Amino acid sequence: MPEPKTEVQPPDQDDKLEERINEIVNRALTARDKRQQTALEKSIADAVAKAIPKPAPAPEPADGDDKAKGSGKVDPQVRLALERVTKLEEQLAAEKKVREAVEARAREDRTRSDLRTALKTVGVKDEAIEIAVGHIIDSRRLVKFDDEGRPILTVSRVRSKGSQAEALEFNDLVDGAKDWAKTPEAAFFLPAPAGGTQTGARRPTPAGVPTRQATPTGRPMTEDEAVRRVTEDLQRKGIDLGAALANE
């Protein structure tokens, strides 16, 4: 028995019409939204323009005033801000200068104190400590500072027989003081070798340090008289030991 044929129904005309109507409505709504968005953006731009006042036009320069031609008027608020910035920079520079001076003084005081300890370690006489510190730092200028503010003691001496003097730098003041104690100039500040009166060659006296001569009465100078004479000699050379001792 043959199967019945299925008839294909043509699309409903009402459905086509409804789709067409929906398409037209959607395009109309999209166009309306674009117009509303454009109008809203224009309203916002107008409101912002009204809220921001327009700068006043620069006055025309007077005739003959070549310097004023082409230059605009500086806003008073801008000028005031620039003045404040300038004052702040000057204040910061002054504070930096004071801070650096304080740090330098503290660094020098700390170095002098450490050098005293180092010189005591190598046996410098107690009564000659301050003179030795002034001799090394102020007179000979053997101490300098690296980029991080650490002291470096430079010692120049002959390190082997028949050779020239060689300078070495020590970033440890104790090690530097030990090497300095081997120089001829250090002999004046160190106690006499054990064994009493020296015989044979006499210890050399460093440049700038007077020898221990006899007093006007003919007797040898005492330790105190020798120290006082060294102090006077250094003061004549511009080294104020009194001020140095007062600062310690």
Secondary structure, 3 states (H helix, E strand, C coil): CCCCCCCCCCCCHHHHHHHHHHHHHHHHHHHHHHHHHHHHHHHHHHHHHHHCCCCCCCCCCCCCCCCCCCCCCCCHHHHHHHHHHHHHHHHHHHHHHHHHHHHHHHHHHHHHHHHHHHHHHCCCCHHHHHHHHHHHHHHCCCEEECCCCCEEEEEEEECCCCCCEEEEEECCHHHHHHHHCCCHHHHHCCCCCCCCCCCCCCCCCCCCCCCCCECCCCCECCHHHHHHHHHHHHHHCCCCHHHHHHHC
